[in-house]
Amino acid sequence: MKNSFLALELANMKLAVNASRQRCRAAAVRDDGQIDPEEARILKKIDAVTDKFLKELNKID
């Protein structure tokens, strides 16, 4: 990518998305120490959407 500032913002977006995914997983276990079936279903959807979004961001590089 020619524009180094844009490349940096893109890298920041990827880091933020992955950090958000990790925070969601941590939040799911925070209340009772384990992931119940409903939380697992939600996390699975978050993972799928996150993976799809990151795949699209990687196409920009």
C-alpha positions as CSV (number, residue, x, y, z in Angstrom):
1,M,0.0,0.0,0.0
2,K,1.4,3.4,-1.0
3,N,-0.1,5.4,1.8
4,S,1.7,4.5,5.0
5,F,-0.8,6.3,7.2
6,L,-3.7,4.3,5.7
7,A,-1.7,1.1,6.1
8,L,-1.2,1.9,9.8
9,E,-4.9,2.5,10.3
10,L,-5.7,-0.8,8.6
11,A,-3.2,-2.6,10.9
12,N,-4.8,-0.8,13.9
13,M,-8.3,-2.0,12.7
14,K,-7.1,-5.6,12.6
15,L,-5.6,-5.4,16.1
16,A,-8.7,-3.7,17.5
17,V,-11.0,-6.4,15.9
18,N,-8.9,-9.2,17.4
19,A,-8.7,-7.5,20.8
20,S,-12.5,-7.1,20.8
21,R,-12.9,-10.8,20.0
22,Q,-10.7,-11.7,23.0
23,R,-12.6,-9.3,25.3
24,C,-15.9,-10.9,24.3
25,R,-14.5,-14.3,25.2
26,A,-13.2,-13.0,28.5
27,A,-16.6,-11.4,29.2
28,A,-18.4,-14.7,28.6
29,V,-16.4,-16.4,31.4
30,R,-16.3,-13.4,33.7
31,D,-19.7,-13.9,35.3
32,D,-19.5,-17.5,36.3
33,G,-16.1,-18.8,35.2
34,Q,-17.4,-20.8,32.3
35,I,-18.9,-20.5,28.9
36,D,-22.6,-21.7,28.8
37,P,-24.2,-22.9,25.6
38,E,-25.9,-19.6,24.8
39,E,-22.6,-17.7,25.2
40,A,-20.8,-20.3,23.1
41,R,-23.4,-19.7,20.3
42,I,-22.9,-16.0,20.5
43,L,-19.1,-16.3,20.5
44,K,-19.3,-18.6,17.5
45,K,-21.3,-15.9,15.6
46,I,-18.8,-13.3,16.7
47,D,-15.9,-15.4,15.5
48,A,-17.6,-16.0,12.1
49,V,-18.3,-12.3,11.5
50,T,-14.8,-11.3,12.8
51,D,-13.1,-13.8,10.5
52,K,-15.1,-12.6,7.5
53,F,-14.3,-9.0,8.3
54,L,-10.6,-9.7,8.7
55,K,-10.6,-11.6,5.4
56,E,-12.0,-8.5,3.7
57,L,-9.4,-6.3,5.4
58,N,-6.6,-8.6,4.3
59,K,-7.7,-8.2,0.7
60,I,-7.0,-4.5,1.0
61,D,-3.3,-5.0,1.8
